[in-house]
Every structure is written in C-alpha cells, then in structure tokens.
Amino acid sequence: MKTKTRKFIWSAPLVAALAIIGALTLAGVLLLPNADTTEAQGAAPGAPTAAGTPTTPNDSSIGVAWVPPAHTGAQGITGYEVEYVQSATAPVATTTWMSASTSVLAGATYYEVTGLSGTVTFYFRVRAVSGSEKGDWYTTDTGAALVPDTVPVTPTTLAATSITGSSFVVTWVVPGTGGSPITSHTVTVTDDAADPDVVVTCGGVTNTGGTAWQATCTGLTPATAYDGSVIATNAIGNSVALTGTDFATTASPAFGVTGATISGFSSSPGGSANLVFSATNASGTGGTDAIPVGGSVVLFLKDDFAVPGTISPQDVFFASAAGAGGGAPFNATRVVVDTEDADHTGVDAHTIRAYIPDMNVSDTAAEGIAGSAAFTMNIVKEAGIKNDTEAGTYEVAYQILGPAESISTAFETALPDLVIVPKTKLSDDANKRGYELTITASGLNKGRNSGAFVLSGADSAPADCRTLIGLAGGRNARVAEAVVDSVHTAVFTVEVTTDDFTAGNTNHICVADDDANSQKFTTIESFNLEPSIAVDPKSVSAGDEVTVKLRDFQAFDEGDVVKVTLGGNQKVWTKGTDDGNVDAFDIDPDGKEFTFNMPGGLEATIEISVEVDPDLEGPMGVVKKQTTITVAPGTLNLSKTEVAPNESIVITGEGFSEKSYINVADIKIGGQPLVVDESGTESMVVGGDTIEVVKTTSGGTFSATVRVWADGDDNPALDAGTYEIEVTDGNEFEATTSITVKGATLMVHPEIAGPRDYIKISGANWPVSTSDADQDVEITIDEGAGQMRTRSTGIDSTGRFYYEYQLRSTVQLGKDHTITVLYEGDGGDIEEEITFAVPSSNVTITPAMARPGDTVTLELTGMPIIELVDAVIIDGSDRLHNVAYTTDPNGDVTVEVTVPYADPGFYPVRIVVEDVTAIVQLEILGEARARGAAVPLPDALADLGDNLEAVFYFDNVGKTWAFYDPRPEFAELNTLTEMAENNPYWILIKEDQDVVLDGVTHSLSCVGTDCWNLVIW
C-alpha cells in the first residue's frame, strides 16, 4: 500500500523544534549538515590589494590593475567600481572622486580609464561589490600623467636586396610609432651622378612582420649607384628621414646574339622534349668577344610549361659551327632549373640555365663560343620539358650571360613563339556498337570551343583535320562539342549507336578548336567498328525476358544459321532436340534480334556468345562475339539468423533451377547435412537411387523447414560461431548464407554463498528441446573435500534451464567451487563451467539463533587492519545503519547489529571489510513483535540509508520535542530512540525517495529547501 505523505507546515511545534536546533548550535553542536556560516565572515567583500601605480598611459587613457580580495562577500564578487581624481597632490579623505565605471566585470583585474585630458596627475581607487554590499576602497599608491603622441621614431637598418639591372627591394625597420599608428611611408632612391639628379619613388610598401617594412624600386638604370631615403608618417607628422648610399644595380650583359630560334618540341603528349635553341654569337670578330667557358644560356619558358625539378648536364649538349671542336657536341658543365622562378620576375616563367663547357678539349686553353659563331643548345632528357596535356602557342625568352652575371628581367629577349601540335587519342576498349567511345584531345587553345568530328565510309584518312571538317557530301559529322579547359584539354564521350559510324576500319576521328592553325596540325585517329552483340536489359533476375541484339554483322541471307550459347557450359533452356547447352536457329535477313526468358540456376555474371555458322560465306568469314549479362544470384533467406542448437528455422530460396529439385543431403551447415522436416519433402529416383528431395517451382523458388542440427558424428551446430548454410540444386547451382549459432551460457546466483544457502543455476542457448528429442543437462556441484553432487534437469523449448540447489552445511569454506554442466548428444558434447565463492568463516555470531529486533554480536578476526567495516548484510539489507566500526592492528573487530524483520529460517550473514568477505549463518526464529509495534532507531529507517538527515517527534502530551540524527557524533545527543505505532514523525531527507517503512510504502519528496515529510508510523 502506498500512502500520500503530508507536507511540512510552519506551526508552533516546528518553531519549538527550531528553537531546539538553535540551542544545540549555541552549545557548539552543528545539528544540520548544511548550516550557513557566511554571515560570520561578513556579507561585504574585502578590499582589493596591490593596485600599485597606474599603467600604460597614453594621450587619453590610463590603466589600473588590482588583485581581488581574499574575502569575496556573501554572494561572491559580482563586480567592481573604479573612480579617479585629477590632482597635483595625493588624495585625502575630503577628495571628490569621479566615477570611471560602476559595472566592471566580476572576474576583471584590470580596467582602462579612457577619455582623459589635461597635464595634471591622475589617481585611481577600486572597490569590490557583492550583491548589494560594497567593500572598502583601495587607492593607488602614486598617480600617473597622460603621455601625448609624437611623430614616429626615425627608421633604422636601411638595406637593398634582390638587386637586378633595373630594380631592387629596399628594407627598413621602424622602432616605434610614437603612440599613433603608422599611416604611410615615403621611399625614394636618387642617382646623384646624373645632372640633374634622377629621383625614383618606390612602390609596393608592405609590412613584413612586426616593425619590419619593405618597398620595391623599379625602372632603374643598370650598373648605377643610388642613395635611398625613408620617412615614416603618422597622424602627428613625419619622422626624421633615414638615408643610405651605394645601392647599385647590376651591369648589362656583354653579349648579343642574332637569329635565335627554338624548335623541336615533341608533337606527342608525354613524349621527350628534345628542345633545341639555336643562335649566332654576333659580338666582335675573330673570337675576341667569345662567350667564355662558365658563361650560360638561360631559357625562360612562360605560361603553362611543366618543368622538372632537375636536368642532368649529360642531357644538355652544346655545339658550335666554328672552333677546334669542329661542331662536335659537348655536355653542359652544369644545369640549374628553377620551377618557381624565384630569381626572375616574369609572370609564370620557369628558368633553365645551362653553363657553357670547353668547346675544344684538344688543347689546354678553355674555349667557349667564338664571336660570330653559330651554336646550338639541345635538351634531350626524356621528359625534360614534358607537358602531357598542354599544347598550342607559347612564349619563350632567353639571355646570354657571362660567368659572373646574374639573371635579369630587363635584358631577356623574346624568341619566336613555340608551337605544340594538338593530339587526338581514343579509348582502347570502345570499338563496339553500344559502347561508349572516349575521345581525348590535348594541345588545344584553352577557352576555345572545340568539336569531335567523324568521317565514315572513307578508306583512307584526309591529310589533316581541317580537310576532314571541310569535306562535303554528308559523310562527316560533328558528334560532340566541348569547351577546352584550362590545361588545353577536351574530353568527349560518344555512345557508338548512331549512323555516324560504319562497320570496319572506315571511321576517321579528329578534334579541333576554332583556330584554323590548330585544325591544320591536329592528328587524326582511325576507329574500327567491329560486329557486336548487346543484351537488354543488362541486369536481370531469373524468369525475366532478355532481348539479344545483333549489331554490325554482314547481311544475313535467307536460312542462314546462327549458334547462340548462354553461359558457356551452363545448362540452359532447351529447344527442339538440342542437348540443353546451346540453341541454334535460323535468322532471316531482317531478323537481327531474338528474345528468351532467363532461366534460374545461373551464376551472377554469365557470357552470351553468338557465332555465325562456319559454312556461311562472305568477306567477314566466321565471326564469334560475346557479351555478358548480370543475373541476380540465387539467394537464401532465413526466418532467423541467430539460433540456439537444435532450433527450427525456415529456409526459402530464389533464383534456383526451374522445376528442379534439391536433395535434402545437399542442404548443409558447415559442410554437414541439416535435419530437414520430412513433411516438406517427397521421394524421387535419381540415378537409380531413391532420395528425399525438396522441389523447386517454375520460378526457381523453394521452402524447407530445418533444425539447426547436423546428421553425422561431427555436429558443428554444437559449437558456437558463424556458419555457412549451403543449398545445391539438381543442376549443381548453389547459394549460401550465414547463420550464427549462439554459445551456451551459465549463470549462478549469488556468486558468494555459504553453508545451507540456496544457489540458483541457470543456462541459455543450450540445445533446444523438441517434441521428438527431449534434451537434458547433467549438473555437477563440487562442494570441496571430495563432496561432488550430480543433478540433472531438462532444457525447455527456448534452450534454457533452471535449477536451485541448497549447499550442504559441510561445504568447504574459503575457496571457489566449480559447477560443471554437461550436455551429451549425438555428434558431440557441450560442457561449460562456472564458479561461486564460499568465504572463510573468520567470524562467530552470538547468539546463533535470534528473533527480529534482537541484537547479535559478531566477532571478526584476521580481516584487513585499520579498515572500516563496509557492510553487514542480512536478508539483503545492510544492518550497520551508519554506525562506524574499524578493525584493530590485528584485523579484529566486534560488531553489534539488530536482526531484521524476516520469516523464520536460516540466513547467511555477510560481513565486508575492504575487499574481504566473511560469512556466518544465523537462524531467525519467529516474530519478536507484531507489525506496527515500536521499532528501535536506526532499524526503523534503515532503508533510507544515507538519504536520511534527521527525525523530529513532538510529544503533544508533555509538549516536548525529541530528535534523532544518524551521524555518529550525535549518538549521545539523540533523544528519539524508537518509532511507535500511530505516532507522527517529521523526517528530513536529501532527495526524493519511495521507501517501505514498517510494511507501508511512502513517497518522500525534497524540493529545493523543503525536504521535511510528515509520516504516521
């Protein structure tokens, strides 16, 4: 029965109870565990400390910092107030302060006071706020004055980098802004040697990190010294100028050439570069201005070239038409490649610099390239300038440099544009009607419109793509269009199903953009449309109609025979007197397709082949073509995918051979035949033997009820695991699926027991009992000292069993005992073990027989030393009731507990100290009291456990209060010792709890601070 708990009402009795609490508090006893002691510390917070000197002053603000007070007030610090005063002398008591802020955040330790002005010193003070209470002020030790902004500090560290013949980069540092941000820099360089002076203003001023800056000076004269100047500016004004001298540009090259060209680039994407630079050294006569050994030729490859990270000197050759070398090639001495063009300012340029070798090794003199001599530089490295996907017209430039000269943009000379020929490529496997042909074109002009063109019926290809496009008569067609992408490539996908293609090697394909020059040089590829067969649809299930289409064979004559094979050696439908493997039939001149229904029992992917009769005459001769079709594989479905051994399930199958059969011996688990329900089978003679079979329908389906129980001596269903169920029909078509056999499990409760205790042994997932095969298990309990007890019990239809066993009074103490459960069956056994513990009896109980409410004494020995007794459990309840017992240095302790209200009988008493459990037996006799009689505290409220705070009772006759607090320190102060029938009690708890008190269920509540509940005992 559950009764409604009456809530607490403020009344005279309660006021009297609170008076008792006040008296106990004044006596030095804290009755309630959550008494508020804040008021003793003061509701207002303390004063901040260590405010010190105001910090970081500037032209209009000063900051003040502090350390929060140690005492934070009744509500904790909720904010701070900051005030200031402008005074020539330190503040005094009568000083009038100005408010800087009344709402500084609670966690702040710093505040910047803004909007200040004037030249007189400022002082500051801070105080903490806790709700409506305010603490004492803390005033800064000294004052601080505003610091006005100034012009920037004079720049320092002027230098020049990245020097070329026409430019360099100027760098400098600005040590300080003067308090106002830098707004600009004025950077100039001056040629003082010119008359008048030439002043160049540099641009691109950028901050390179922190106080470092740079600017770029361009348009300078080669081999000229310049003076630099930098001025920094902020809102206040300009800094003092920083100047520097002798920032000199490099000299111009000493060599000039004529007739420079570049050629030889491969027309095949991905081919080797074989790039050739040719020129004549036009400087001087008679070799007096030769390009010396150690000089170099520099190529700048612009736009979208792909340049490798390194090129070996062995892959670059120099040759000269004049000189003792007689035109023989010599390897470069060194090749430097810059794929990111770090030293060159050209846009998207890549640099290859090859150094000139000794062109005459027959003497000791080092001879470079003589004046007026023609020469070449040939790069032959495989993929040296490899560019797989790009072609078209590109910019190339060069420089000729002496040994000590640096690369410079100012002196690069443009070469004639380099033309790379476009290329057409076809996919290799798209040569049949119905397939998708991929056409890839590279080397086109990016961003242009392009098209793929097909010329059909021509024996030979035209001279070029432009000619193919211009042919009249309707034999050519634009089959696809695309815009050339950013890497000069266009990709087209064409389904070969239109009349634009004809059978044989008579289809010519090219791709060109709308640039006439590109059309002239684009390559042409030939496409051979071969005879083929196609199926529709390409994915089917057993029983679906399939259409076979014959494409691009020669014309059929009346009566010609075509042989069609489905699935190679697979058994298929039968027509006429055929053997069931092939179907041969006549096709008239217009009969280019046929249909059939897909049989069951086929693999997931099968081959369909069409072969022209060998006697058929014609230019194509014997033709055999294949294609594939995807058949949904046969499937097995299980009514359950997880079972216990011997459990029955239903197997259904689809996609098997039509109107066929399945031998029950071919329905297997783990390779062993399953037990099939005979009600779903029939007898059939196969090969002279009579067997039991399950028939398949005309749609290739079947259903069979089986037990997951294999015939034979080796029964896999007795071992837990995942197994394959396999079914094979009479045409040897098979399908598989997986099933999980659950492992047998054991449980024992309780896991710790003692003499004459009952233990409950249960199992799950053991072999299921059926009407024709009852299953039993044998249970062996080892009670120690040679005491073995064997029992048996049956397993139910769910694979479960349950057995209750009472331990003997002579069960061996202080050890783990084994329970062994054995199932013995055809084809194998199942055996599982589990243990339970019987602790040592390091305890005696006096008396050994008692009634509910009696006190018994427990003498424990040999337990963990100096440890609390954690629990004394009798009939499922802890009898300690918050009373603390601690073992002595020998591990001994004496504990007294009351006997709970329980039915007469033998009960184990379990005592837990740290991680050690001891057990002793107690016989509870008949009831010592009737229900509703007075019950001693704390037994009466034991089920409340730690949720109990206190209990009050008002004696209306004597007009007195009694109370009980469960904490040990109140043991001698408690005046309430028992709870008597029909008396009202105020019970204070910590949180909501439904609890049975003296056989009655109560719903006790705790909402906020209202946690008192009135209970009638």
Secondary structure, 3 states (H helix, E strand, C coil): CEECCEECCCCHHHHHHHHHHHHHHHCCCCCCCCCCCHHHHCCCCCCCECCCCCECCCCCCEEEECECCCCCCCCCCCEEEEEEEECCCCCCCCCCCEEEEEEECCCCCEEEECCCCCCCCEEEEEEEEECCEECCCEECCCCECCCCCCCCCCCEEEEEECCCCCCEEEEEECCCCCCCCEEEEEEEEEECCCCCCEEEECEEEEEEECCEEEEEECCCCCCCEEEEEEEEEECCCECCCEEEEEEECCCCCCCCEEEEEEECCCCCCCCCCCEEEEEEECCCCCCCCCECCCCEEEEEECCCCCCCCCCCHHHEEEEECCCCCCCCCEECCCEEEECCCCCCCCCCCEEEEEECCCCCCCCCCCCCECCCCEEEEEECCCCCCCCCCCCEEECEEEEEECCCCCCCHHHCEECCCEEECCEEEECCCCCECCCEEEEEEECCCCCCEEEEEEEECCCCCCCCHHHHHHCCCCCEEEEEEEECCCCCEEEEEEECCCCCCCCEEEEEEEEEECCHHHHHHCCCEEEEEECEEEEECCEECCCCEEEEEEECCCCCCCCCEEEEEECCCCCCCCCCCCCCCEEEEECCCCCCEEEEECCCCCCCEEEEEEEECCCCCCCCCCCEEEEEEEECCCEEEECCCEECCCCEEEEEEECCCCCCEEEHHHEEECCEEEEECHHHCEEEEECCEEEEEEECCCCCCEEEEEEEEECCCCCHHHCCEEEEEEEECCCCCEEEEEEEECCCEEEEECCECCCCCEEEEEEECCCCCECCECCEEEEEEECCCCCEEEEEEECCCCCCEEEEEECCCCCCCCEEEEEEEEEEECCEEEEEEEEEEECCCCEEEECCEECCCCEEEEEECCCCCCCEEEEEEECCEECCCCCCCECCCCCCEEEEEECCCCCCEEEEEEEEECCEEEEEEEEECCCCCCCCCCEECCHHHHHHHHHEEEEEEEECCCCEEEEECCCHHHCCCCCCCEECCCCEEEEEECCCEEEEECCEEEEECCECCECEEEEEC
